[in-house]
Amino acid sequence: MDGDFRTEFVREPGALRHHPALVLNADYRPLSYYPLSLWPWQEAVKAVWLDRVDVVAEYDHHVHSPSTRIKIPSVVVLKDYVQPQRRVAFTRFNLFLRDEFRCQYCGSRGDLTFDHVVPRASGGITSWENVVAACSPCNLKKGSKSLRRAGMSLRKVPRPPSAEEMRNMGRKFPPNHLHESWMDFLYWDVELIQD
């Protein structure tokens, strides 16, 4: 096999877009909603071959070796239950997710950064309770001033989110691509609206 082909194949940034598999925990819930727990088709096929997952749904496309031909899995469920994390990591992404990708001063979406509510220059620390998502104009307006001095207020008090809150928040932001075979597993636990 040509070495350049292998290098391109491994480095292909869009590999996940071509037949990804939704990965469900043993309780048939996604491991995560945002980012959605997806594996490239190669990982899904490997997990099937190693008997680590059960296939729940498949694409119409096949992959094959000289002796085997299988349909590409579109939904797989782990055979062993993975305990969800209880602690939410303090990352920029999780901060933006907690704040629903909105500036916590003006509510706008778009080009976000983060801001220390109590400025670091005034002894503020980098923590869930003191950092919020902010748009660039609000961040510049506030600068290293207190909220009162800047004449600004927060939309909600910042606090550490629970893992369950983050899972629920993630469900509000579906990825750009949702295969129809995934739908029954993504929203099955949503409360139904009564007439």
C-alpha positions in Angstrom: 0.0 0.0 0.0 1.3 3.5 -0.9 2.6 5.4 2.2 1.1 8.7 1.0 -2.3 7.2 0.9 -2.0 6.0 4.5 -0.8 9.4 5.6 -3.7 11.2 3.9 -6.2 8.7 5.3 -5.0 9.1 8.9 -4.7 12.9 8.7 -8.0 13.5 6.8 -9.8 16.0 9.1 -13.2 15.1 7.7 -12.9 11.4 8.4 -15.6 11.7 11.1 -18.0 13.1 8.6 -18.0 10.0 6.5 -20.2 7.4 8.1 -19.6 8.2 11.8 -21.1 5.8 14.4 -23.2 7.2 17.3 -21.8 5.6 20.5 -24.3 4.7 23.2 -23.5 3.6 26.7 -24.8 0.2 27.9 -28.0 2.0 29.0 -28.6 3.1 25.4 -27.9 6.8 26.1 -25.2 8.7 24.3 -21.9 8.9 26.2 -22.1 12.7 25.6 -24.4 15.0 23.8 -22.0 17.9 23.2 -19.8 17.0 21.7 -22.0 14.1 20.5 -20.3 10.8 21.2 -19.2 9.7 17.7 -16.6 7.4 16.4 -15.1 7.3 12.9 -16.4 4.2 11.1 -13.0 2.6 11.4 -13.2 2.7 15.2 -16.7 1.3 15.2 -15.8 -1.6 12.9 -12.8 -2.4 15.1 -15.0 -2.3 18.3 -17.4 -4.7 16.6 -14.6 -7.0 15.5 -13.2 -7.0 19.1 -16.7 -7.8 20.4 -16.8 -4.6 22.6 -20.1 -3.3 21.2 -23.3 -4.4 19.7 -24.5 -2.9 16.5 -27.9 -1.3 16.7 -28.2 0.3 13.3 -26.1 0.2 10.1 -25.5 2.3 7.0 -26.2 0.9 3.5 -22.5 1.0 2.8 -20.1 -1.9 3.3 -16.4 -2.3 4.0 -14.5 -5.5 3.3 -11.3 -7.3 3.6 -10.2 -10.2 1.4 -12.3 -12.6 3.5 -15.0 -10.5 5.2 -17.7 -8.0 4.2 -19.7 -6.0 6.8 -22.1 -3.1 6.8 -20.7 0.0 8.4 -22.3 0.6 11.8 -24.2 3.8 12.3 -25.2 3.2 16.0 -23.3 1.0 18.4 -23.9 0.3 22.1 -21.1 -0.5 24.5 -21.3 -4.0 26.1 -19.9 -2.6 29.4 -21.4 0.4 31.1 -19.2 3.4 31.4 -19.8 5.5 34.6 -20.5 9.1 33.5 -18.1 11.6 35.0 -19.5 13.5 38.0 -17.1 16.4 37.8 -17.2 18.8 34.9 -13.8 19.9 33.7 -13.2 23.6 33.8 -12.4 24.2 30.1 -13.2 27.1 27.8 -15.5 24.9 25.8 -17.5 23.8 28.9 -17.6 27.4 30.1 -19.2 28.4 26.8 -21.6 25.5 27.0 -22.6 26.3 30.5 -23.3 29.9 29.4 -25.2 28.6 26.3 -22.7 30.2 23.9 -24.0 33.7 24.9 -22.3 36.8 26.3 -23.3 36.9 29.9 -23.5 40.7 29.8 -25.5 41.5 26.7 -26.7 38.1 25.6 -25.2 38.2 22.1 -23.9 35.1 20.3 -20.8 34.9 18.1 -17.2 35.8 18.7 -16.9 34.9 22.4 -14.0 35.1 24.8 -14.1 34.8 28.6 -14.0 37.5 31.3 -13.2 37.5 35.0 -16.1 39.0 36.8 -13.8 40.1 39.6 -10.8 41.2 37.6 -7.6 39.3 38.3 -5.9 42.7 39.0 -8.3 43.0 41.9 -7.6 39.5 43.2 -10.2 37.6 41.1 -9.4 34.0 40.5 -10.0 31.8 37.4 -12.9 29.6 38.6 -16.4 28.6 37.6 -17.7 31.2 40.0 -15.7 34.1 38.6 -15.4 33.5 34.8 -18.1 34.0 32.3 -18.5 34.0 28.5 -18.3 37.5 27.1 -18.3 39.0 23.6 -15.4 41.2 22.7 -17.2 44.5 22.9 -18.5 43.8 26.4 -15.1 42.4 27.5 -13.4 45.6 26.3 -16.0 47.8 27.9 -15.6 46.1 31.3 -11.9 45.8 31.1 -10.4 45.5 34.6 -13.2 47.3 36.3 -15.8 45.9 38.7 -19.3 45.3 37.3 -20.6 48.3 39.3 -17.9 50.6 38.1 -18.4 49.5 34.5 -22.2 49.9 34.8 -22.8 46.3 33.7 -24.7 43.3 35.1 -24.7 39.6 34.6 -27.5 37.7 33.0 -27.1 34.9 35.6 -24.8 34.2 38.6 -21.8 32.0 37.5 -21.5 28.7 39.3 -20.1 25.3 38.7 -22.4 23.2 36.6 -23.3 19.6 37.4 -22.5 16.8 34.9 -26.3 16.3 34.4 -26.8 20.0 33.7 -24.0 19.9 31.1 -25.5 16.8 29.5 -28.9 18.5 29.3 -27.3 21.7 28.0 -25.5 19.8 25.3 -28.7 18.4 24.0 -29.8 21.9 23.1 -26.9 22.2 20.6 -27.1 19.3 18.1 -24.2 18.9 15.6 -24.6 19.9 12.0 -25.1 16.3 10.9 -27.6 13.9 12.5 -28.1 10.6 10.7 -31.7 9.5 10.8 -30.7 6.2 12.5 -29.5 8.2 15.5 -32.8 10.1 16.2 -34.4 7.4 18.4 -31.4 7.4 20.7 -30.8 11.1 21.0 -34.2 12.4 22.2 -35.9 9.3 23.6 -35.8 10.6 27.1 -37.4 14.0 26.3 -40.7 14.6 28.0 -43.5 14.3 25.5 -46.0 17.2 25.2 -49.5 16.3 26.0 -52.5 17.7 24.0 
